[in-house]
């Protein structure tokens, strides 16, 4: 069987499970979202998600862009970087990238064949849960030294939320998936804040007061240092063209990130901080 035939069979297998991304919001409201299935599946696979440091990104707007920017920065700093995003545009493998390139069709086929016996032992798994597990596996198997995971929906009960990241990120919050996340900004913020882990630093985009109050409360409860862009870190655009943008970044206070990501460590400075190459 050639690779493309095997690849299409692998996709048929993945789509044979419930895919909530294709469901109407009224059906989403009835969905059985919980993390028990993911914990069980990853435990049986040896918890590959614990083998590399992770940045975890949730939000309503900009989470995909922020995830891509984080991955790009880590790559420039010398890391072998995994990036997991959804949905894909043209090819399913776009969801699982290493150093900016999607995994190959052949690699996806190998991963699907490897995971099938374990999936068979966990009831009611969804397409997104299995795909998330494939990303965890791929990044461990192909030797990434850091990874960035974008939340699929919400945060608290999202399949990606079984990780303990080195940094949690919450981008701009607004009204989305209200049938699942709630009909007020505070409720939605509470679901997104579900990615905040005990003692893990969290960075937030500027938020409306109603949302920020929730993030601030949860961060305090979790003992998670909260950095707010626009308050603790400011920036000024200095140039913009079709080739890119230039800006000055100015921390207004000390920000300490874990040593797992030395390239992201910022300190008080009169000049914009530079990326620090990862030590070999």
matplotlib code that plots the C-alpha trace (Angstrom):
import matplotlib.pyplot as plt

x = [0.0, 1.5, 1.9, -1.0, -3.4, -2.2, -2.5, -6.1, -6.9, -5.4, -7.6, -10.6, -9.8, -9.4, -12.6, -14.5, -14.6, -16.8, -15.4, -16.9, -15.4, -18.0, -20.9, -23.5, -23.2, -26.4, -24.7, -21.6, -23.6, -24.5, -21.0, -19.2, -16.1, -13.8, -10.1, -10.4, -10.2, -7.0, -5.3, -6.1, -4.9, -1.6, -0.9, -1.1, 1.3, 3.8, 2.9, 5.1, 3.8, 6.1, 9.3, 9.8, 8.9, 5.7, 4.1, 0.3, -1.8, -5.5, -7.7, -10.5, -8.5, -4.9, -4.0, -2.9, -0.7, 0.8, 1.5, 3.3, 5.3, 6.3, 7.4, 9.3, 11.1, 12.1, 13.4, 15.5, 16.9, 18.2, 15.4, 13.9, 10.3, 7.0, 3.9, 0.3, -2.5, -6.0, -7.8, -5.7, -6.1, -5.2, -3.6, -4.2, -0.5, -0.4, -1.7, 1.5, 4.7, 8.3, 10.6, 7.9, 7.3, 4.3, 5.1, 5.0, 2.1, 4.3, 5.0, 1.3, 0.5, 3.1, 1.8, -1.8, -0.8, 1.1, -1.8, -4.7, -4.3, -4.3, -7.3, -9.2, -9.0, -10.4, -14.1, -15.7, -12.4, -12.9, -11.0, -9.5, -8.4, -6.7, -5.0, -3.7, -2.3, -0.6, 1.0, 2.3, 3.7, 5.2, 7.1, 8.6, 9.4, 11.0, 13.1, 11.7, 13.4, 10.3, 6.7, 3.9, 0.3, -2.7, -5.9, -8.7, -11.8, -12.1, -9.2, -10.3, -11.7, -9.7, -7.8, -4.5, -5.0, -3.4, 0.0, 1.9, 3.5, 6.5, 4.4, 0.7, -0.6, -4.0, -4.7, -7.6, -10.9, -14.3, -17.6, -17.0, -18.6, -21.1, -23.2, -20.3, -18.3, -21.0, -22.9, -20.9, -17.3, -16.6, -17.7, -15.7, -12.7, -13.1, -13.0, -9.9, -8.3, -8.5, -5.1, -3.4, -1.5, -0.2, 3.0, 3.3, 3.8, 1.0, 1.1, -2.1, -3.0, -4.9, -8.3, -11.7, -12.1, -14.7, -12.3, -9.1, -10.6, -11.2, -7.7, -6.2, -8.2, -7.4, -3.7, -3.6, -5.4, -2.9, 0.2, 0.9, 2.9, 0.7, 2.3, -0.1, 0.9, 0.4, 1.0, 4.1, 5.4, 4.9, 5.9, 6.1, 5.8, 8.8, 8.3, 5.9, 6.0, 5.1, 8.3, 7.4, 7.2, 9.7, 9.0, 10.7, 9.8, 10.2, 9.6, 8.5, 9.1, 11.1, 9.7, 11.2, 10.5, 11.7, 15.2, 13.7, 13.2, 16.2, 15.4, 12.2, 13.8, 13.2, 14.7, 14.4, 16.4, 16.6, 17.1, 14.9, 15.8, 17.5, 16.9, 19.5, 20.7, 20.1, 23.2, 24.3]
y = [0.0, 3.4, 6.2, 8.4, 5.5, 4.7, 8.4, 8.6, 5.4, 7.1, 10.1, 7.9, 6.3, 9.7, 11.0, 7.9, 9.3, 12.2, 15.5, 18.3, 20.9, 19.8, 20.0, 22.8, 24.8, 23.2, 19.8, 21.2, 22.1, 18.5, 17.2, 15.2, 17.3, 16.0, 15.2, 11.6, 10.1, 12.0, 11.3, 7.5, 7.5, 9.4, 7.3, 4.1, 5.8, 6.6, 10.3, 11.6, 15.1, 15.2, 14.7, 18.3, 21.8, 23.4, 26.8, 26.5, 29.1, 29.8, 32.7, 33.9, 36.0, 35.7, 32.4, 30.8, 33.8, 33.9, 30.2, 30.6, 33.6, 31.6, 28.7, 30.9, 32.7, 29.4, 28.1, 31.2, 30.6, 27.2, 24.9, 22.0, 23.2, 21.4, 23.4, 22.1, 24.2, 23.7, 23.5, 22.9, 24.8, 22.4, 19.3, 17.5, 17.3, 21.2, 20.7, 19.0, 20.9, 20.6, 23.6, 25.2, 22.1, 19.8, 16.2, 14.0, 11.8, 8.8, 10.0, 10.5, 7.0, 5.5, 7.5, 6.4, 2.8, 3.1, 4.7, 2.5, -0.4, 2.2, 4.1, 0.9, 0.6, 4.0, 4.6, 7.7, 9.3, 12.1, 13.1, 16.1, 14.1, 11.5, 14.1, 15.9, 12.6, 12.1, 15.5, 14.7, 11.4, 13.0, 15.6, 13.0, 10.6, 13.1, 14.8, 18.3, 20.2, 22.5, 22.7, 25.1, 23.9, 25.9, 25.2, 23.9, 25.1, 26.9, 25.7, 24.0, 20.9, 21.1, 18.0, 19.9, 20.8, 17.7, 19.4, 21.3, 24.0, 26.2, 29.3, 29.7, 32.4, 33.8, 36.1, 38.5, 37.2, 37.9, 36.0, 32.7, 29.2, 30.6, 27.5, 25.6, 28.3, 30.5, 33.6, 36.2, 37.3, 36.3, 32.8, 32.5, 33.9, 31.3, 28.5, 30.0, 30.5, 26.7, 26.4, 28.3, 25.8, 25.9, 28.0, 28.3, 31.9, 33.2, 36.0, 37.8, 40.1, 43.3, 42.3, 43.9, 44.4, 41.7, 39.1, 40.3, 40.2, 36.5, 35.8, 37.8, 35.9, 32.5, 33.4, 34.5, 31.3, 29.2, 31.1, 31.9, 35.1, 37.1, 39.3, 41.7, 43.1, 46.8, 47.1, 45.0, 44.9, 47.7, 48.0, 50.7, 50.1, 51.6, 50.3, 48.3, 46.9, 43.9, 42.3, 42.5, 44.8, 46.4, 47.4, 48.2, 46.0, 47.5, 45.6, 47.9, 45.4, 42.2, 39.1, 35.8, 32.8, 29.2, 28.3, 25.8, 28.8, 31.1, 32.8, 34.2, 35.6, 39.4, 41.8, 45.5, 47.3, 50.6, 48.7, 46.0, 42.5, 40.2, 36.5, 34.5, 31.5, 28.2, 26.7, 23.4]
z = [0.0, -1.0, 1.5, 0.2, 0.4, 3.9, 4.8, 3.6, 5.6, 8.7, 8.2, 7.8, 11.1, 12.8, 11.4, 12.5, 16.0, 17.2, 15.8, 17.7, 15.4, 12.9, 15.3, 15.7, 18.9, 20.2, 20.0, 21.6, 24.7, 25.2, 24.7, 27.3, 27.8, 30.5, 30.9, 32.2, 28.8, 27.9, 31.2, 30.7, 27.1, 27.8, 30.9, 28.8, 26.2, 28.9, 29.2, 26.3, 27.1, 30.2, 28.2, 27.0, 28.3, 27.0, 26.5, 26.7, 24.9, 25.3, 24.4, 22.0, 19.5, 18.5, 20.2, 16.9, 16.1, 19.6, 19.4, 16.1, 17.4, 20.5, 18.4, 16.0, 18.9, 20.4, 17.1, 16.6, 20.1, 19.1, 20.2, 18.2, 18.5, 18.2, 17.5, 17.8, 16.4, 15.0, 12.7, 9.6, 6.3, 3.6, 5.1, 8.4, 9.2, 9.5, 13.0, 14.1, 13.1, 14.0, 13.4, 11.2, 9.0, 9.2, 10.0, 6.9, 5.8, 6.4, 10.0, 10.7, 9.4, 11.7, 14.7, 14.0, 13.7, 17.0, 18.9, 17.7, 20.2, 23.1, 21.7, 21.6, 25.4, 26.1, 25.4, 23.8, 22.6, 20.1, 17.0, 18.7, 21.7, 19.6, 17.4, 20.5, 21.7, 18.4, 18.8, 22.2, 20.8, 17.7, 19.7, 22.0, 19.2, 17.0, 19.7, 20.2, 23.0, 23.5, 22.4, 22.1, 22.4, 21.3, 23.2, 20.9, 22.8, 26.1, 28.3, 31.5, 29.8, 26.6, 25.6, 25.8, 29.4, 30.8, 30.6, 33.3, 31.2, 31.9, 30.9, 30.4, 28.0, 27.7, 24.7, 24.2, 25.6, 24.1, 23.5, 21.8, 22.1, 24.6, 24.5, 26.1, 27.9, 29.3, 28.3, 30.3, 29.9, 33.5, 32.8, 29.6, 31.4, 34.1, 31.5, 29.8, 33.2, 33.6, 32.0, 34.9, 36.9, 40.5, 40.6, 36.8, 35.5, 33.3, 30.7, 29.6, 26.8, 27.8, 28.9, 29.7, 33.5, 33.8, 32.3, 33.9, 37.4, 36.9, 35.6, 38.4, 41.0, 39.6, 39.3, 42.9, 44.0, 42.1, 43.2, 39.6, 38.8, 36.4, 33.8, 32.0, 28.6, 28.6, 32.3, 33.1, 29.6, 27.1, 23.4, 20.8, 17.1, 15.3, 11.8, 9.6, 6.1, 4.0, 5.2, 8.9, 11.9, 14.2, 17.8, 21.1, 24.0, 27.4, 30.7, 33.4, 36.1, 36.6, 34.9, 35.7, 33.6, 34.3, 33.2, 30.7, 28.4, 29.0, 25.7, 27.2, 30.4, 30.6, 33.2, 33.8, 31.1, 29.2, 25.9, 24.3, 25.6, 23.2, 22.6, 24.6, 22.6, 24.3, 25.9, 24.3]

ax = plt.figure().add_subplot(projection="3d")
ax.plot(x, y, z, "-o")
ax.set_aspect("equal")
plt.show()
